[in-house]
Amino acid sequence: MGIRRVARQRALQILYGVEITGQPLTEAVEGFLAVRAELESNSKPMEQFTFDLSEKCLEHLGEIDARLKSALINWRFERLSATDRLILRLGCAELLFFDDIPPRVTINEFIEIARSFGDNESPHFVNGVLDRIARGENFDMSNMREKVRLDGAETGQETP
């Protein structure tokens, strides 16, 4: 399993802990990674990606949740299981804010994470929602991030 997939899984576990306990992100990450560091060596790149992904997700939670709500068809955001909701939040954060990762890679990675952590329907559900987000608002998968930048989403400016 690749370093980034493990980091994505850890980000899911950390955000689940934050959501359940209300603990601040930095404390949750430190505690989680301290326990994991005892079990593994050479995990610095994974730790950094885990933190960066978790931080982006929480930093832009309002925007991410709005995009998820608009991508859900015949389903209310509030009815999502905590696991599916967090998988979708992390996937959306990665699609929007990690330029070095192709959107198709992000979607496939989170489908696999949904297989590991969700129920039997989760992989299909995650695929459909993340695909809609990646293509929504007339995004072309190959240059989606550039269009996000141009529409002001990353700068905080509104487009005319």
C-alpha positions in Angstrom: 0.0 0.0 0.0 1.3 3.4 -0.9 2.4 6.1 1.5 -0.3 8.5 0.5 -3.1 5.9 0.8 -2.0 5.1 4.3 -1.8 8.9 5.0 -5.4 9.3 3.7 -6.6 6.5 5.9 -4.9 8.1 8.9 -6.5 11.5 8.0 -9.9 9.7 8.0 -9.2 8.2 11.4 -8.0 11.5 12.9 -11.0 13.5 11.6 -13.3 10.8 12.9 -11.7 11.2 16.3 -12.0 15.0 16.1 -15.7 14.7 15.1 -16.5 12.2 17.9 -14.5 13.8 20.7 -14.4 17.5 19.7 -10.6 17.4 20.3 -8.6 20.1 18.4 -6.9 18.8 15.2 -3.4 19.4 16.4 -3.9 17.4 19.6 -5.7 14.6 17.7 -2.9 14.4 15.1 -0.1 14.5 17.7 -1.7 11.7 19.8 -2.5 9.6 16.8 0.9 9.9 15.2 2.7 9.4 18.5 1.1 6.0 18.9 1.7 5.1 15.2 5.4 6.3 15.3 6.1 3.7 18.0 5.0 1.0 15.5 6.7 2.3 12.4 9.9 4.0 11.3 10.5 6.4 8.5 7.0 7.8 8.5 7.7 11.6 8.2 6.4 12.1 4.6 3.2 10.2 5.5 2.8 12.2 8.7 3.1 15.5 6.8 0.6 14.5 4.2 -1.8 13.2 6.9 -1.6 16.5 8.7 -1.9 18.7 5.5 -4.9 16.8 4.2 -6.7 16.9 7.6 -5.9 20.6 8.0 -7.1 21.6 4.6 -10.3 19.6 5.2 -11.0 21.4 8.5 -9.8 24.8 7.2 -12.2 24.8 4.3 -15.0 22.8 5.9 -17.8 25.2 4.9 -16.8 25.2 1.3 -16.3 21.5 1.2 -19.6 20.7 2.8 -21.4 23.1 0.4 -19.9 21.3 -2.6 -20.8 17.9 -1.1 -24.4 19.0 -0.5 -24.7 20.2 -4.1 -23.3 16.9 -5.4 -25.6 14.7 -3.4 -28.6 13.4 -5.4 -31.7 12.3 -3.6 -29.7 12.2 -0.3 -29.4 14.6 2.6 -26.0 15.5 3.9 -27.2 15.0 7.5 -28.1 11.4 6.7 -24.6 10.3 5.7 -22.8 8.0 8.0 -19.9 9.7 9.8 -17.5 7.5 7.9 -18.9 8.3 4.4 -19.1 12.0 5.3 -15.5 12.1 6.3 -14.3 10.1 3.3 -16.1 12.5 1.0 -14.8 15.6 2.9 -11.2 14.4 2.6 -11.7 13.4 -1.1 -13.2 16.8 -1.8 -10.4 18.6 0.0 -7.8 16.7 -2.0 -9.6 17.4 -5.3 -9.7 21.1 -4.5 -6.4 21.8 -2.8 -3.7 19.3 -3.8 -2.4 20.3 -7.2 0.2 17.5 -7.4 -2.4 14.7 -7.3 -4.5 14.0 -10.4 -8.2 14.0 -9.8 -8.6 10.5 -11.1 -6.0 9.2 -8.6 -7.8 11.0 -5.7 -11.2 9.5 -6.7 -9.7 6.0 -7.0 -7.9 6.3 -3.7 -11.0 7.3 -1.8 -13.0 4.5 -3.4 -10.4 2.1 -2.0 -10.6 3.7 1.4 -14.4 3.5 1.3 -14.0 -0.3 0.6 -11.9 -0.6 3.7 -13.9 1.7 6.1 -17.4 2.0 4.7 -20.2 -0.4 4.1 -20.9 -2.4 0.9 -22.5 0.6 -0.9 -19.8 3.2 0.2 -17.4 2.7 -2.7 -20.1 3.3 -5.4 -21.5 6.2 -3.4 -18.1 7.8 -2.9 -17.2 7.3 -6.6 -20.4 9.0 -7.8 -20.2 12.0 -5.4 -16.5 12.7 -5.9 -16.9 12.3 -9.7 -19.8 14.9 -9.6 -17.6 17.3 -7.6 -14.6 16.8 -10.0 -16.8 17.4 -13.0 -19.4 19.7 -11.5 -19.5 23.4 -12.3 -18.3 22.4 -15.8 -14.9 21.2 -14.5 -12.7 19.3 -16.9 -10.9 16.6 -14.9 -7.6 17.4 -16.6 -7.5 21.0 -15.6 -10.1 21.2 -12.8 -7.7 22.9 -10.3 -6.9 25.7 -12.7 -10.6 26.5 -13.1 -11.1 26.4 -9.3 -8.3 29.0 -9.1 -9.8 31.1 -11.9 -13.3 31.2 -10.3 -11.9 32.7 -7.1 -12.5 29.7 -4.9 -8.9 29.7 -3.6 -8.5 33.5 -3.5 -11.7 34.1 -1.7 -12.8 36.5 -4.4 -16.2 36.2 -6.1 -16.5 35.9 -9.8 -18.7 38.4 -11.6 
